[in-house]
Amino acid sequence: MSKRPMPHVLDVGDLFYLGQPVELQANLLTANELDTDFTVTLWRSGTTQPVVSRLMTRIENHWQKTVFESLAPGDYRVEVSGEDVETAGDAFVVADIKEGQEEG
């Protein structure tokens, strides 16, 4: 039994400022012609229900992306899944500070 291909890259940063858009991109590990729409699901730490689950937008060269706007501060977990691909995940933080704002 062969392993199903998994999303190759979950390109998302580790830390975002309050109000900063969070952009996620994904691609397949193998450069095949698998025509799969990815679904991205986002959870906030400590919750059991996802914040959002939606299809990603196709861009170029088998890449797909989505952007999350105006996320509340906190820790987040994101998963990308699709038909005939393994689910892959990552995590990031939205800080309770705006870009350019100094603590103190």
KASUL-V622959 format. One record per residue. N is the residue number from 0. RES is the residue in three letters. BURIAL is # if it has 24 or more other ideal C-beta (glycine too) atoms within 12 Angstrom, else .. Layout:
BEGIN
n | res | burial
N | RES | BURIAL
N | RES | BURIAL
END
This chain:
BEGIN
n | res | burial
0 | MET | .
1 | SER | .
2 | LYS | .
3 | ARG | .
4 | PRO | #
5 | MET | #
6 | PRO | #
7 | HIS | #
8 | VAL | .
9 | LEU | #
10 | ASP | #
11 | VAL | #
12 | GLY | .
13 | ASP | .
14 | LEU | .
15 | PHE | #
16 | TYR | .
17 | LEU | .
18 | GLY | .
19 | GLN | #
20 | PRO | .
21 | VAL | #
22 | GLU | #
23 | LEU | #
24 | GLN | #
25 | ALA | #
26 | ASN | #
27 | LEU | #
28 | LEU | .
29 | THR | .
30 | ALA | .
31 | ASN | .
32 | GLU | .
33 | LEU | .
34 | ASP | .
35 | THR | #
36 | ASP | .
37 | PHE | #
38 | THR | #
39 | VAL | #
40 | THR | #
41 | LEU | #
42 | TRP | #
43 | ARG | #
44 | SER | .
45 | GLY | .
46 | THR | .
47 | THR | .
48 | GLN | .
49 | PRO | .
50 | VAL | #
51 | VAL | #
52 | SER | .
53 | ARG | .
54 | LEU | .
55 | MET | #
56 | THR | .
57 | ARG | .
58 | ILE | .
59 | GLU | .
60 | ASN | .
61 | HIS | #
62 | TRP | #
63 | GLN | #
64 | LYS | #
65 | THR | #
66 | VAL | .
67 | PHE | #
68 | GLU | .
69 | SER | .
70 | LEU | #
71 | ALA | .
72 | PRO | .
73 | GLY | .
74 | ASP | #
75 | TYR | #
76 | ARG | #
77 | VAL | #
78 | GLU | #
79 | VAL | #
80 | SER | #
81 | GLY | #
82 | GLU | .
83 | ASP | .
84 | VAL | #
85 | GLU | #
86 | THR | .
87 | ALA | #
88 | GLY | .
89 | ASP | #
90 | ALA | #
91 | PHE | #
92 | VAL | #
93 | VAL | #
94 | ALA | #
95 | ASP | .
96 | ILE | .
97 | LYS | .
98 | GLU | .
99 | GLY | .
100 | GLN | .
101 | GLU | .
102 | GLU | .
103 | GLY | .
END
